[in-house]
Every structure is written in structure tokens, then in C-alpha cells.
Amino acid sequence: MKKKLLLTVVVCTISATGLSAKDASLDIVFVDSFAAMRECKDGQKVGKEIDTLRERSSQDIRTRAEMLAKDESDLKSKASMLKQQELVKQERELGKKKRDLEELLREKEEEIKMTMQQKTEELAVKIEEGIVAAAKEKGVDAVIDKMTGRVMYTKDNNKGDITKEAIAFVDKKSDLLAQSKKGPQPTTVAKAETKSKASATA
């Protein structure tokens, strides 16, 4: 947090004092990467694939749950007619089916999660490649994602590099801070007076 704050202060101060590289204006553009991912053809295709996977998984779970509910209902209706040993056996089998269903639910959820992650990462790479290509074609100096604030592209040898100015500013502030911690240094006259008083006392 302190590093981010220091960087912000450095950049703002340099801009305010006119220390921008060669005083050149920058061509900075913005992009909504989330909208690009959502609205491009590949993004829409991925969305449909995820929806299909989610619906198929939900349908599978519903079918298994309905079968389990029927088995449970059947067991309750005939429980009084079964021998204790057989009833215990079927109750155990029913309990195993419940555990299997819970495990299946976790597996389906994990499958959807992993698929979404993989598809999203693949799509993000395509989107970033497209953004960089578009930026180069337009000849802009930098592209910033307006949703995250991340700089997605900077042109080589762009007009706005203030690295040297930033270093000089930070070094100057550090020197001033170091001097302030040491406190005011005694003048030559003050030193002489102190020495004279010490000699008189002796």
C-alpha cells in the first residue's frame, strides 16, 4: 500500500511540476476487457458452452435426486413388511446412494469451475492479443483497462517515459528526509563558542 501511495505521489508531483519526458503529450486509450470478453464471438461461444454444461449437470443431479427420493419413499412404504435385517440393509444402501449423490454434486461443481477457469484464461489471452494488435495499428502510446486499471500495452520508446525524473525526485525526497532526521547542524561560530566555554570551565 505504501509503495502504491509513493508511486502515486511521485507521478502526480512530477506531472504537476512539469517534469514529463520532453513535455510530450501522450496518446492513451482505454478498453473494457470484461465487455470485450463477453461480447466477442468467442466469448459468446464460451458462455453458451458453460450454460450447456451447467444445465446438463443440473439435469443429471435432478434425475439422480428424483430416483433417490423414489427409493426412499418406497422403502418407507414397505418398511413395516420387511425383516429388521433386510430393512437395515436397504437403509444402508439408501445412505450410500445419498453420499454418492453428494459426491456427484461436488464433482459437477468442480467440473464447471475448472472448465470456466480454463475457458476464461484462454479467452483472456485472445482478448489481450487483440488489444495489443489494435493498439499497435492505431499507434497509441498506452492502453489501460478501465475496469481494473491495469496497463495492458505500452509502446516501445513511447513519449511518456519519466523513469529518470521519478528516480531523481525520489532520491531528492530521501535526501531531504535524511537531513531532517539529523537535525540542524551547528555553525562554525557556534562550535567556536562551545569550545571556548569548555576551555574556560576547565
Backbone hydrogen bonds, N-H to C=O, Kabsch-Sander energy under -0.5 kcal/mol:
donor,donor_aa,acceptor,acceptor_aa,energy
5,L,1,M,-2.3
6,L,2,K,-2.6
7,L,3,K,-2.4
8,T,4,K,-2.3
9,V,5,L,-2.4
10,V,6,L,-2.6
11,V,7,L,-2.7
12,C,8,T,-2.7
13,T,9,V,-2.6
14,I,10,V,-2.6
15,S,11,V,-2.4
16,A,12,C,-2.3
17,T,13,T,-2.1
18,G,15,S,-0.9
19,L,14,I,-2.7
23,D,20,S,-2.1
24,A,21,A,-1.9
28,I,26,L,-1.0
29,V,142,A,-2.4
31,V,144,I,-2.1
33,S,31,V,-0.9
36,A,32,D,-2.2
37,M,33,S,-2.4
38,R,34,F,-2.1
39,E,35,A,-2.7
40,C,36,A,-1.7
44,Q,40,C,-2.5
45,K,41,K,-2.2
46,V,42,D,-2.5
47,G,43,G,-2.3
48,K,44,Q,-2.0
49,E,45,K,-2.2
50,I,46,V,-2.5
51,D,47,G,-2.3
52,T,48,K,-2.5
53,L,49,E,-2.4
54,R,50,I,-2.7
55,E,51,D,-2.4
56,R,52,T,-2.6
57,S,53,L,-2.3
58,S,54,R,-2.3
59,Q,55,E,-2.4
60,D,56,R,-2.0
61,I,57,S,-2.3
62,R,58,S,-2.6
63,T,59,Q,-2.4
64,R,60,D,-2.2
65,A,61,I,-2.6
66,E,62,R,-2.4
67,M,63,T,-2.1
68,L,64,R,-2.3
69,A,65,A,-2.5
70,K,66,E,-2.0
71,D,67,M,-2.3
72,E,68,L,-2.4
73,S,69,A,-2.2
74,D,70,K,-2.7
75,L,71,D,-2.2
76,K,72,E,-1.9
77,S,73,S,-2.0
78,K,74,D,-1.4
79,A,75,L,-0.8
81,M,78,K,-1.2
82,L,78,K,-0.7
82,L,79,A,-1.1
87,L,83,K,-2.8
88,V,84,Q,-2.5
89,K,85,Q,-1.9
90,Q,86,E,-2.4
91,E,87,L,-2.3
92,R,88,V,-2.1
93,E,89,K,-2.1
94,L,90,Q,-2.4
95,G,91,E,-2.3
96,K,92,R,-2.2
97,K,93,E,-2.0
98,K,94,L,-1.9
99,R,95,G,-2.1
100,D,96,K,-2.7
101,L,97,K,-2.1
102,E,98,K,-2.2
103,E,99,R,-2.3
104,L,100,D,-2.4
105,L,101,L,-2.3
106,R,102,E,-1.9
107,E,103,E,-2.3
108,K,104,L,-2.6
109,E,105,L,-2.3
110,E,106,R,-2.3
111,E,107,E,-2.4
112,I,108,K,-2.4
113,K,109,E,-2.3
114,M,110,E,-2.8
115,T,111,E,-2.4
116,M,112,I,-2.6
117,Q,113,K,-2.2
118,Q,114,M,-2.6
119,K,115,T,-2.8
120,T,116,M,-2.5
121,E,117,Q,-2.3
122,E,118,Q,-2.2
123,L,119,K,-2.4
124,A,120,T,-2.6
125,V,121,E,-1.7
126,K,122,E,-1.6
127,I,123,L,-2.6
128,E,124,A,-2.5
129,E,125,V,-2.3
130,G,126,K,-2.2
131,I,127,I,-2.5
132,V,128,E,-2.5
133,A,129,E,-2.2
134,A,130,G,-2.4
135,A,131,I,-2.4
136,K,132,V,-2.4
137,E,133,A,-2.1
138,K,134,A,-1.9
139,G,135,A,-1.3
140,V,135,A,-1.6
141,D,27,D,-2.3
142,A,27,D,-1.4
143,V,153,Y,-2.2
144,I,29,V,-2.3
145,D,150,R,-3.1
146,K,31,V,-2.2
146,K,144,I,-0.7
147,M,31,V,-0.5
149,G,145,D,-3.2
152,M,143,V,-2.4
152,M,150,R,-0.7
153,Y,143,V,-1.3
155,K,141,D,-2.9
158,N,155,K,-1.2
161,D,158,N,-0.8
162,I,160,G,-0.7
166,A,162,I,-2.7
167,I,163,T,-2.4
168,A,164,K,-2.4
169,F,165,E,-2.3
170,V,166,A,-2.5
171,D,167,I,-2.7
172,K,168,A,-2.2
173,K,169,F,-2.3
174,S,170,V,-2.4
175,D,171,D,-2.3
176,L,172,K,-2.3
177,L,173,K,-2.2
178,A,174,S,-2.4
179,Q,175,D,-2.2
180,S,176,L,-2.1
181,K,177,L,-1.6
182,K,178,A,-1.3
183,G,179,Q,-1.1
191,K,187,T,-2.1
192,A,188,T,-2.0
193,E,189,V,-2.4
194,T,190,A,-2.3
195,K,191,K,-2.1
196,S,192,A,-2.3
197,K,193,E,-2.5
198,A,194,T,-1.8
199,S,195,K,-1.9
200,A,196,S,-2.3
201,T,197,K,-2.0
202,A,198,A,-1.6
